Amino acid sequence: MIQRKQSIYLFFAGLVSVISTWVANLWKSATEWIQPEDNLETLLLFGVSGLLSLLTIFLYKNRKLQMRLNGLNISLNILLIGYLAYVLSNLPGGFANAEKGVGLFVPFVSIVLLVIANRFISKDEKLVKSIDRFR
């Protein structure tokens, strides 16, 4: 069923990732802000993360697959955090002198939402298993 609690968290995780591709600023380089759409790798990582979250909503009949895809999405967001940290450290001035935007925190928000969704999916799985024992 699409109207479950985890579907809301998955939807918000996907929405945050997809919308931040065009709205969020990552860091300031010289005089202009760099956004995820300016760099192909960050655009792909943000986009795949968002689409994977939205796709996972419709796999509600297969909860184990949902949890595995959420784990993959969490790994993808950790990879995104690592990539953004790497790129930011290679800027002139590194971490200390660069102005950072809100876009660097989007993967953290997405990870938190995905972990909450996984918790609700596992609760559903336990509920279904307990009901199956009574049959």
Stockholm file with secondary structure:
# STOCKHOLM 1.0

chainA/1-135         MIQRKQSIYLFFAGLVSVISTWVANLWKSATEWIQPEDNLETLLLFGVSGLLSLLTIFLYKNRKLQMRLNGLNISLNILLIGYLAYVLSNLPGGFANAEKGVGLFVPFVSIVLLVIANRFISKDEKLVKSIDRFR
#=GR chainA/1-135 SS CTTSHHHHHHHHHHHHHHHHHHHCCCEEETTEEECGGGSHHHHHHHHHHHHHHHHHHTCTTCHHHHHHHHHHHHHHHHHHHHHHHHHHHTSTTHHHHSCBCGGGGHHHHHHHHHHHHHHHHHHHHHHHHHHHHHC
#=GC SS_cons         CTTSHHHHHHHHHHHHHHHHHHHCCCEEETTEEECGGGSHHHHHHHHHHHHHHHHHHTCTTCHHHHHHHHHHHHHHHHHHHHHHHHHHHTSTTHHHHSCBCGGGGHHHHHHHHHHHHHHHHHHHHHHHHHHHHHC
//
